[in-house]
Every structure is written in structure tokens, then in C-alpha cells.
Amino acid sequence: MFGWLRKLLGGGTPPEPARPEPRAPERPAASGREAGPARPEPGAPAGTNPGSHSFLLALIHDGGEPKDLQELSPDDRVYLSGVLRMIRENAIEIPVLPQAALEISRLLGNPDVAVDAYVKVLGQDPALSIEVLRTANSAYYGFGRQTHSVKEAVVRIGLSQVRGLLVVAHLKGRVLQGGAFQREAGWLSDFSLAFAHLCRLQARDLGLEPDAAFTRGLLYHVEHFIVLGALGKISAGHKKQVRPSPEGLMEAFRRCGGRVRELSAQAWDLGDLLEGFDPEAEARIGRLRHCLVLHWVGAPVEEDDAPGMDRARLVADLDRVTGPAGSAA
């Protein structure tokens, strides 16, 4: 879920004790983020990390009514209350975007700017250049030959898509620096890139232009990265390593995600990319995400998971971005 995003969070946190997987995803209601009856989660398909399943299921379980706090573990309550307090006190850290992302946003406003101008901007930030190369060389773009040219990488990815890529790569780096949720950030990054490509393939059904659909999918989880990144500060404040469960993450995403997204759009002046979407289109994107998670964890995508979609074409596109039944693309 997102190869270029797999490294969004990696690192050396000690292994966490095993926790039970949450129930399989519930089918979304018309909002695209709410849920209905659940069905059991199947076994782990080849090519995916089974430990990622509970985390991915939490992504599509972030709608509906908040849980009773007494149902959460002590660490879950500490984490959730910490995120809520940071939002209330305007202390949630919205990372400052790298200069390269800001400069590329400016260049995108001028259709006459040559590709070389984008390459020059990326050349000033080696870490982001590496992410662009990694993404361009991924299986999603279907090139049999690896490239070491940033210019060719930008051409492969597309100018309008580079901006979103830089935003997510920067968020990934920030979470990595925090030292917590490194596995989860890696899973989220991989998922984000896969979701971006799926949205582009399904752009017609989403009512979006392909490039806009790609960027929408890529940035769909920016608030999740920021909520994950809050753990380091919360643990430091309690002078211990707080270890929220997938259920705790789900509740933090549910209660805090919308507000964090608003704050991000304001801080980055990216309201056109993060806010103001048509509710019907938002619901379709939410259902598409639901289907991708089902496929990713090896569950079947049924007719009522994809209302109004061409299921045969959707399953073929799901295979294209993740491989059959969730195997790596």
C-alpha cells in the first residue's frame, strides 16, 4: 500500500505484544465512511503481511458512532485523550511542508513551465528525489527498465501527481523521525499509493479526471499519518511507551481525523486537494477504499460492496494495483 510508501514508516521500535485482530470490515453506508453488517476475515493471502490486516481494517471502520471509552484499553484511552487534547489546545503538530512541495505547487500554476524546472526543484531535496525515483520504478507504472533519472521519473509519474507524492513522502519521513508506528506508517504508505492508482483506474466512475483521482486517492489518508505521528509526543508526556491497539487507532481516526484534515488544509493552503469534495463523489471514493481493503486482506468483494460499479472491471483493477487477492503488485 503505498511500495514508495512502504518506507513511510520503518524503524526500530521494540516488537509489540500480539493483539487479536478486529472483526472483518463492515460494509459502508452511503457516506462511504460508515459501516453495516460484518463478515469474518479470511486467512492471510500470500504476498501481504498478516499483521497489517487489523490496521487496514481500522481504516475502513472509522465511521459510525464513537465507542464507549470503557471498552478501550488503558493505553488506548491515554492515546485517544492525548490526541483530543492536542487538537483542543491547538497543539497537534501539522508538519511544515518541504520547500520543494511549495515550489512545485507554484510551478503547477503556470502551464508553460518546462519539466526541467521541476527537476531543478527536486534536485535541492535529495530525500524527496529518492522517493520520486522509487515511485517511478515501482510496478504500478509498468516499465520494465529502471530509471536513475529524476527527469524521466517525473515524466513517468506526471507533473500534477508529483505534488501529492511529495506531501505523503514528507509525512512519512516525519512519522519515521518520531520512532513510533513505523510498521503502520509503512503499511499506510503502501496502501496510499495503491489507492491512488486504483482511483485513477476508476476515475470515470468517480466522476473525476484521472490525475485528480490519483491525487485524491494519494492524499486520502493525510490525517491518519498525522494522528499516528502524535504518539511520540503523547508517550514522552507520560514518560512511557504508549501502545494503542488497532481498536484505539480506529477510534482516534474516527473522532479526530476530520478535524486534523481541516487543520492540514489550512496550514498547507491545500484546500483544493483536501477539502470541498462533492458528497456523492466522496461516498464513491469511500466505497472504493472499502473494496481495496477487502481485496488487500484477501476477502471477497461482493456486489453490495460496490453498488453502482462494474464489479468485474473493479476486481480486475484491484488485481492490477495489488495483485490477486491482495498479493504484492
VMD Tcl script that draws the C-alpha trace (Angstrom):
set ca {
  {0.00 0.00 0.00}
  {1.72 2.72 -0.88}
  {5.96 0.42 -2.34}
  {7.10 4.04 -2.39}
  {5.05 4.43 0.77}
  {6.17 1.25 2.47}
  {9.11 3.16 3.91}
  {6.84 5.92 5.08}
  {7.38 4.45 8.48}
  {10.08 1.98 9.22}
  {12.39 1.66 12.10}
  {13.43 0.23 15.35}
  {10.60 0.16 17.84}
  {10.51 -2.96 20.02}
  {8.03 -5.63 18.96}
  {4.55 -5.14 20.32}
  {2.65 -7.95 22.01}
  {0.23 -9.76 19.76}
  {-3.30 -8.43 19.84}
  {-6.45 -10.02 18.49}
  {-7.44 -8.92 15.03}
  {-10.63 -6.88 14.87}
  {-13.58 -8.28 13.02}
  {-13.60 -8.07 9.26}
  {-14.70 -4.79 7.72}
  {-18.31 -3.78 7.79}
  {-19.90 -2.69 4.56}
  {-20.04 1.07 4.18}
  {-23.25 3.04 4.13}
  {-23.93 5.75 1.58}
  {-21.46 8.11 3.26}
  {-18.59 5.84 2.24}
  {-17.10 6.02 5.76}
  {-19.84 4.36 7.79}
  {-20.43 0.66 8.25}
  {-23.02 -2.09 8.30}
  {-23.03 -5.85 9.00}
  {-19.64 -7.53 9.33}
  {-18.34 -10.75 7.87}
  {-15.42 -12.84 9.10}
  {-11.91 -12.05 7.97}
  {-10.27 -14.76 5.85}
  {-6.78 -16.09 6.23}
  {-3.81 -14.04 5.11}
  {-3.16 -14.21 1.37}
  {0.33 -14.70 0.02}
  {2.32 -11.53 -0.54}
  {0.91 -9.46 2.32}
  {1.87 -9.04 5.96}
  {-0.91 -10.59 8.06}
  {-0.08 -8.16 10.85}
  {-1.24 -5.32 8.62}
  {-4.79 -6.61 8.33}
  {-6.11 -5.26 11.63}
  {-4.61 -1.87 10.85}
  {-6.10 -1.74 7.35}
  {-9.48 -2.84 8.64}
  {-9.34 0.06 11.10}
  {-9.09 2.44 8.16}
  {-12.49 1.45 6.81}
  {-14.03 1.12 10.24}
  {-13.53 4.80 11.09}
  {-17.15 5.82 10.58}
  {-20.19 5.30 12.72}
  {-20.78 6.08 16.36}
  {-17.86 6.58 18.79}
  {-17.13 3.65 21.08}
  {-17.63 3.76 24.83}
  {-14.22 4.69 26.26}
  {-14.56 1.94 28.87}
  {-14.39 -0.58 26.02}
  {-10.87 0.61 25.19}
  {-7.65 -0.49 26.86}
  {-5.80 1.88 29.24}
  {-3.21 2.68 26.57}
  {-5.97 3.31 24.03}
  {-7.59 5.79 26.38}
  {-4.29 7.55 27.04}
  {-3.59 7.82 23.31}
  {-7.08 8.98 22.35}
  {-7.30 11.55 25.14}
  {-3.85 12.81 24.20}
  {-4.79 13.37 20.55}
  {-8.09 15.02 21.53}
  {-6.31 17.30 23.98}
  {-3.70 18.30 21.39}
  {-6.47 19.24 18.95}
  {-8.41 21.14 21.62}
  {-5.31 23.06 22.69}
  {-4.22 23.65 19.08}
  {-1.08 21.65 19.82}
  {-1.42 18.90 17.21}
  {1.69 19.06 15.04}
  {0.88 19.69 11.39}
  {4.26 19.25 9.67}
  {5.54 22.17 7.64}
  {5.62 21.15 4.01}
  {9.06 20.98 2.41}
  {10.08 23.88 0.23}
  {10.11 21.57 -2.78}
  {6.39 20.83 -2.42}
  {5.58 24.53 -2.07}
  {7.68 25.42 -5.09}
  {6.11 22.69 -7.21}
  {2.65 23.97 -6.23}
  {3.73 27.36 -7.56}
  {5.08 25.84 -10.80}
  {1.82 23.97 -11.37}
  {0.08 27.32 -11.59}
  {1.99 28.07 -14.80}
  {1.25 25.58 -17.60}
  {4.20 26.86 -19.63}
  {6.85 25.72 -17.12}
  {9.17 23.04 -18.53}
  {9.87 19.72 -16.84}
  {13.45 20.83 -16.19}
  {12.16 23.41 -13.69}
  {10.55 20.65 -11.63}
  {13.72 18.58 -11.81}
  {15.76 21.53 -10.54}
  {13.44 21.91 -7.53}
  {13.63 18.21 -6.69}
  {17.40 18.31 -7.01}
  {17.50 20.59 -3.98}
  {15.99 17.86 -1.78}
  {17.81 14.52 -2.23}
  {15.42 12.60 0.06}
  {12.39 13.61 -1.96}
  {14.24 12.91 -5.22}
  {14.82 9.35 -3.98}
  {11.11 8.95 -3.25}
  {10.23 10.16 -6.75}
  {12.67 7.67 -8.28}
  {11.39 4.84 -6.09}
  {7.82 5.52 -7.08}
  {8.60 5.84 -10.79}
  {10.41 2.49 -10.68}
  {7.55 0.70 -8.92}
  {5.46 -1.94 -10.64}
  {2.50 0.43 -10.79}
  {3.96 2.26 -13.78}
  {4.65 -0.88 -15.77}
  {8.13 0.00 -17.04}
  {10.45 -2.98 -17.40}
  {13.51 -0.74 -17.17}
  {14.65 1.03 -14.01}
  {15.48 4.71 -14.30}
  {18.03 6.73 -12.35}
  {16.98 9.99 -13.97}
  {14.81 12.31 -11.89}
  {13.59 13.94 -15.10}
  {12.41 10.64 -16.55}
  {10.87 9.76 -13.19}
  {8.86 12.99 -13.19}
  {7.65 12.28 -16.73}
  {6.58 8.77 -15.74}
  {4.68 9.94 -12.68}
  {3.18 13.11 -14.15}
  {3.69 16.71 -13.07}
  {0.40 17.13 -11.25}
  {0.92 13.91 -9.30}
  {4.39 14.81 -8.04}
  {2.99 17.38 -5.59}
  {0.85 14.82 -3.76}
  {3.72 12.38 -3.76}
  {5.98 14.91 -2.03}
  {3.34 15.66 0.62}
  {2.95 11.98 1.53}
  {6.70 11.32 1.39}
  {7.26 14.21 3.80}
  {4.58 12.93 6.19}
  {6.20 9.53 6.06}
  {9.55 10.99 6.99}
  {8.05 12.87 9.92}
  {6.47 9.74 11.36}
  {9.72 7.85 10.93}
  {11.54 10.51 12.87}
  {9.09 10.08 15.74}
  {10.17 6.46 16.16}
  {6.66 5.07 16.74}
  {4.09 3.41 14.48}
  {6.80 2.70 11.94}
  {5.22 -0.53 10.71}
  {1.80 1.08 10.49}
  {3.15 4.02 8.53}
  {4.79 1.62 6.10}
  {1.52 -0.20 5.59}
  {-0.33 3.07 5.21}
  {2.15 4.37 2.67}
  {1.90 1.23 0.55}
  {-1.87 1.35 0.74}
  {-2.00 5.02 -0.22}
  {-0.07 4.52 -3.44}
  {-2.18 1.51 -4.38}
  {-5.33 3.50 -3.63}
  {-4.11 6.41 -5.77}
  {-3.62 4.10 -8.74}
  {-6.97 2.44 -8.16}
  {-8.70 5.83 -8.09}
  {-7.04 6.74 -11.37}
  {-8.21 3.49 -12.97}
  {-11.73 4.12 -11.66}
  {-11.68 7.87 -12.41}
  {-14.62 7.73 -14.83}
  {-16.88 6.07 -12.25}
  {-15.71 8.57 -9.63}
  {-16.59 11.49 -11.90}
  {-13.02 12.82 -11.80}
  {-10.20 13.40 -14.25}
  {-7.53 10.66 -13.93}
  {-4.84 12.95 -12.48}
  {-7.28 14.46 -9.99}
  {-8.47 10.98 -8.98}
  {-4.88 9.84 -8.42}
  {-4.08 12.82 -6.19}
  {-7.34 12.44 -4.28}
  {-6.53 8.81 -3.51}
  {-2.94 9.57 -2.64}
  {-3.86 12.25 -0.10}
  {-6.92 10.47 1.27}
  {-5.11 9.50 4.48}
  {-3.00 12.54 5.33}
  {-4.85 12.95 8.64}
  {-4.08 9.33 9.53}
  {-0.35 9.98 9.20}
  {-0.61 13.00 11.47}
  {-2.67 11.13 14.07}
  {-0.08 8.34 14.02}
  {2.69 10.90 14.40}
  {1.16 12.23 17.63}
  {2.10 9.08 19.56}
  {5.70 10.12 20.18}
  {4.68 13.31 21.95}
  {1.99 11.54 23.95}
  {4.43 8.83 25.09}
  {7.00 11.45 26.05}
  {4.41 13.29 28.13}
  {3.59 10.10 30.05}
  {7.25 9.04 30.25}
  {6.47 5.59 28.91}
  {5.83 3.92 25.58}
  {2.08 4.08 25.00}
  {0.92 1.18 22.82}
  {-2.55 1.72 21.36}
  {-4.31 -1.24 19.79}
  {-5.89 -1.27 16.31}
  {-9.19 -0.50 18.06}
  {-7.58 2.53 19.69}
  {-6.27 3.73 16.35}
  {-9.68 3.22 14.81}
  {-11.27 5.37 17.48}
  {-8.64 8.11 17.07}
  {-9.19 8.14 13.31}
  {-12.95 8.26 13.81}
  {-13.00 11.06 16.38}
  {-10.09 13.18 15.23}
  {-9.50 12.57 11.51}
  {-11.91 15.16 10.14}
  {-10.61 18.00 12.27}
  {-6.98 17.10 11.61}
  {-7.69 17.14 7.88}
  {-9.22 20.62 8.18}
  {-6.20 21.89 10.09}
  {-3.86 20.37 7.49}
  {-5.70 22.00 4.60}
  {-5.50 25.37 6.37}
  {-1.84 25.04 7.35}
  {-0.74 23.93 3.88}
  {-3.17 26.05 1.85}
  {-4.20 22.90 0.02}
  {-7.94 23.14 0.41}
  {-8.35 22.32 -3.27}
  {-6.73 18.93 -2.67}
  {-8.02 18.09 0.81}
  {-11.47 19.61 1.19}
  {-14.65 20.66 -0.58}
  {-15.45 17.45 -2.41}
  {-18.91 16.57 -3.62}
  {-20.57 14.30 -1.00}
  {-21.64 11.79 -3.63}
  {-18.13 11.58 -5.06}
  {-16.73 11.29 -1.54}
  {-19.08 8.37 -0.85}
  {-17.95 6.61 -4.04}
  {-14.29 7.06 -3.08}
  {-15.05 5.71 0.39}
  {-16.67 2.61 -1.07}
  {-13.71 2.16 -3.40}
  {-11.34 2.28 -0.43}
  {-13.52 -0.29 1.33}
  {-13.18 -2.63 -1.66}
  {-9.42 -2.18 -1.81}
  {-9.02 -3.10 1.87}
  {-11.20 -6.17 1.37}
  {-9.04 -7.24 -1.57}
  {-5.83 -6.38 0.26}
  {-6.64 -8.67 3.18}
  {-7.94 -11.45 0.92}
  {-11.69 -11.03 1.48}
  {-14.07 -11.28 -1.49}
  {-15.54 -8.11 -2.96}
  {-19.25 -8.76 -3.23}
  {-21.91 -6.99 -5.26}
  {-23.21 -4.96 -2.34}
  {-19.68 -3.77 -1.53}
  {-19.58 -1.92 -4.85}
  {-23.05 -0.55 -5.62}
  {-23.24 1.23 -8.94}
  {-19.81 -0.07 -10.01}
  {-18.89 -2.53 -12.71}
  {-17.78 -5.30 -10.35}
  {-15.89 -7.32 -12.97}
  {-13.87 -4.27 -14.04}
  {-13.35 -3.25 -10.42}
  {-11.94 -6.65 -9.46}
  {-9.64 -6.55 -12.50}
  {-8.41 -3.10 -11.42}
  {-7.94 -4.32 -7.85}
  {-5.74 -7.12 -9.19}
  {-3.76 -4.58 -11.18}
  {-2.88 -2.48 -8.14}
  {-2.41 -5.21 -5.52}
  {-2.13 -8.50 -7.36}
  {-4.68 -11.30 -6.97}
  {-6.31 -11.43 -3.53}
  {-4.00 -8.86 -2.05}
  {-0.62 -10.16 -3.19}
  {2.02 -7.56 -3.88}
  {1.69 -5.77 -7.19}
}
mol new
graphics top color blue
foreach p $ca { graphics top sphere $p radius 0.5 }
foreach p [lrange $ca 0 end-1] q [lrange $ca 1 end] { graphics top cylinder $p $q radius 0.2 }
display resetview
